[in-house]
C-alpha cells in the first residue's frame, strides 16, 4: 500500500526534477542567444 508520505516524496522528486530541467533549458537558451550574438558581432567586425 502506498502511503501519503510516499506520494509526497514522489511529487517532491518529480517537481524538483521538473524545475531543474526547466532551469537548465532556460539557462541553455540564454547561453545560446549570447553565443549567437557574440558570433554575429565577431563576424561583423571581421567583415570590416
C-alpha positions in Angstrom: 0.0 0.0 0.0 1.3 3.5 -0.9 1.2 5.9 1.9 0.7 9.6 1.7 4.3 10.1 2.7 5.4 8.0 -0.3 3.2 10.1 -2.6 4.5 13.4 -1.2 8.1 12.2 -1.7 7.4 11.2 -5.3 5.8 14.6 -6.0 8.7 16.4 -4.4 11.2 14.5 -6.5 9.2 15.0 -9.7 8.8 18.7 -9.0 12.5 19.1 -8.3 13.4 17.3 -11.5 11.0 19.4 -13.5 12.2 22.7 -12.0 15.8 21.6 -12.6 15.1 20.7 -16.3 13.2 24.0 -16.9 16.0 26.0 -15.3 18.6 24.1 -17.4 16.6 24.7 -20.6 16.3 28.5 -19.8 19.9 28.7 -19.0 20.9 26.9 -22.1 18.6 29.1 -24.2 20.2 32.3 -22.8 23.7 30.9 -23.3 22.8 30.1 -27.0 21.4 33.6 -27.5 24.6 35.2 -26.1 26.8 32.8 -28.1 24.9 33.6 -31.3 25.1 37.4 -30.6 28.8 37.3 -29.9 29.4 35.2 -33.0 27.4 37.7 -35.2 29.3 40.6 -33.8 32.6 38.9 -34.3 31.6 38.1 -37.9 30.5 41.7 -38.5 33.8 43.1 -37.0 35.8 40.7 -39.2 34.0 41.9 -42.4 35.2 45.4 -42.0 
